[in-house]
Amino acid sequence: MSVHELKRPPVADTAPWRVEVPGALEQLRHWAQVSPLQPALRHKRHGQWFVWRWIDALRDVERLADGLRQQGFTEDSRLALSGAFEPDLLLLALAAQHIGGELLTLPDNLDAESLHKVLWRSGPTHAFIQGRQPRQLWLNQGQSLLDFAEVLGPAEPPQRLNRWAQGAQLWSEEGTQWQDGMTVLLGQWLTSGQSLAFPESLGSASRDRREVAPSGLLLSAERLQLLATEIDSRLAPPGTWRRRLCDWAIAHPEKGLQRLIKNRVRRLLGFHNLHFIWQATRTPDTQPTPAWLAEFKRDIA
């Protein structure tokens, strides 16, 4: 997790990567005032769940804003973010908006040539990068690295989460490859005031999601299809009587036995508390939503 300072090119075109969430900081302050001790963010690190309360999130944003100013970040600066969505990424994004600078999200799967072109075109003055390989690519571009902790400064570490409170909880297992993801996450999280949880890694997302049993999923179209593949792999093989029983239950959930079977399958998948899946309005290239997810899908234009 690092912050890089970059040289600004003569002309910058940031439109493809720009993130704009008007009123985000005001919403954060609102929840920190009305629900200061309620969980705002949850993230699994080194096998342990940690929690940021709303008041903790606001304080960290203010500290990060001070740290960014010390790194020369101003209203005329651009902060590029790249990596998996998790608390550090979101809080740093809000800190940049607090100062009034521009916020960009760049994919973390770019090769060296593509990264060079994107950096020259977008012209970020500062960047926060996650992942060993992406950081190395930035180093190869001649950029210096700053530790995230130095930007945050002295602060209380996030609290370990020993007991998981039930209730409305959002879930994300995405990263900056989802072009609109940061806008969606900040918008849904700060508008709803619900806790937003993240897995330790994409590899552990399925297990961590079952532990959380979220009420809402914030997913890109691509991630939704990956989730559908995961669900299909967990059900009985197609053509078997057990699979036909599952398909029968989802097709006719109004009857008692079918409803019982469906609820047991949902619990196996970690969906027993699920109420909705955020999903951008389907484009012609998007595949139909799988039957086990269709009832939760909420199209957003």
C-alpha positions, 0 to 999 in steps of 0.5 A, spaced: 500 500 500 503 506 497 503 513 495 507 515 489 508 522 487 508 523 479 510 528 474 504 532 471 504 531 463 503 538 459 496 536 458 491 531 462 485 527 460 482 524 466 475 523 464 475 515 463 478 514 470 475 520 474 470 519 480 465 524 482 461 523 488 458 529 490 456 530 498 460 524 500 464 528 505 457 531 508 454 524 508 460 521 512 460 527 517 452 525 518 453 518 520 459 520 524 454 524 528 448 520 528 451 513 529 458 514 531 459 508 534 456 503 529 460 499 524 462 503 518 467 498 515 469 491 516 475 488 513 479 481 514 486 482 515 491 476 516 485 471 518 482 476 523 476 481 522 477 488 523 472 494 524 472 502 523 466 505 526 463 511 523 467 516 528 473 512 526 472 513 519 471 520 519 477 521 524 482 517 519 479 521 513 481 528 516 488 525 518 489 522 511 487 529 508 492 532 513 498 527 511 496 528 503 497 536 504 504 534 507 505 531 501 504 537 497 496 535 495 492 541 493 486 542 490 489 542 483 492 535 485 490 528 482 490 522 486 490 515 482 487 509 486 489 502 484 487 495 487 482 491 491 477 495 494 478 496 502 477 501 507 484 504 506 482 505 499 475 508 500 478 513 506 484 515 502 479 517 496 474 521 501 481 525 504 482 527 497 475 529 496 476 533 503 481 537 500 478 538 493 483 535 489 481 530 483 480 523 484 482 517 479 481 510 479 486 506 475 486 498 473 491 494 477 492 489 471 495 494 466 502 491 463 508 496 463 506 499 456 499 500 458 500 503 465 505 508 461 500 510 456 495 511 462 499 515 466 501 520 461 494 521 459 491 522 466 497 525 469 496 524 476 500 528 481 499 522 487 497 515 487 495 510 492 497 503 489 496 496 492 499 489 490 506 487 490 506 486 482 503 493 481 507 497 485 513 494 482 510 496 475 510 503 478 517 503 481 519 501 474 516 507 471 521 511 476 516 513 481 518 513 489 514 510 494 511 512 500 508 508 506 500 509 507 502 509 515 506 515 514 500 519 510 495 517 516 500 519 521 499 517 529 492 513 529 488 508 533 489 501 529 482 499 527 478 494 532 478 487 532 471 484 531 470 479 536 462 478 535 459 479 528 452 483 529 446 481 525 443 487 520 443 490 514 450 489 511 453 491 504 459 486 501 464 488 495 469 483 493 471 488 487 477 492 485 479 498 481 478 494 474 471 496 475 471 502 472 464 505 476 466 501 482 468 507 487 462 511 485 458 505 486 461 503 493 461 510 496 454 512 493 451 506 496 455 506 502 454 513 504 447 514 502 444 507 506 449 508 512 450 501 512 456 497 514 460 495 508 465 489 508 471 486 504 474 480 504 481 479 505 483 477 498 479 475 492 481 468 493 478 468 500 472 472 498 467 466 497 469 463 505 469 470 507 462 472 504 459 466 507 462 468 514 458 475 513 452 473 510 451 480 507 444 483 506 446 486 499 452 485 494 455 491 490 458 487 484 460 489 477 457 485 471 463 481 470 463 479 478 456 477 478 458 472 472 463 469 476 459 469 482 454 465 478 459 460 476 461 459 483 454 457 485 453 452 479 460 449 482 457 448 489 450 445 487 449 438 485 452 436 477 446 438 472 442 432 470 442 429 477 436 428 481 439 433 487 440 438 481 433 437 479 430 438 486 434 444 486 432 447 480 425 445 481 425 449 488 427 455 485 422 455 480 416 454 485 418 457 491 411 458 493 410 451 496 412 449 503 417 443 501 420 447 495 421 454 500 425 449 505 429 446 500 431 453 497 432 456 504 437 451 505 441 452 499 441 459 500 444 458 507 449 453 504 451 459 499 451 464 504 445 468 502 440 467 507 440 474 509 441 477 502 436 482 500 438 485 493 444 485 488 446 492 486 447 491 478 448 496 473 442 496 467 444 490 463 447 491 456 447 487 450 453 484 452 451 482 459 449 475 460 442 473 463 442 473 471 442 466 473 436 463 477 439 463 484 441 470 483 435 473 479 430 475 485 435 479 488 438 483 482 436 491 483 437 494 476 440 501 476 441 505 470 
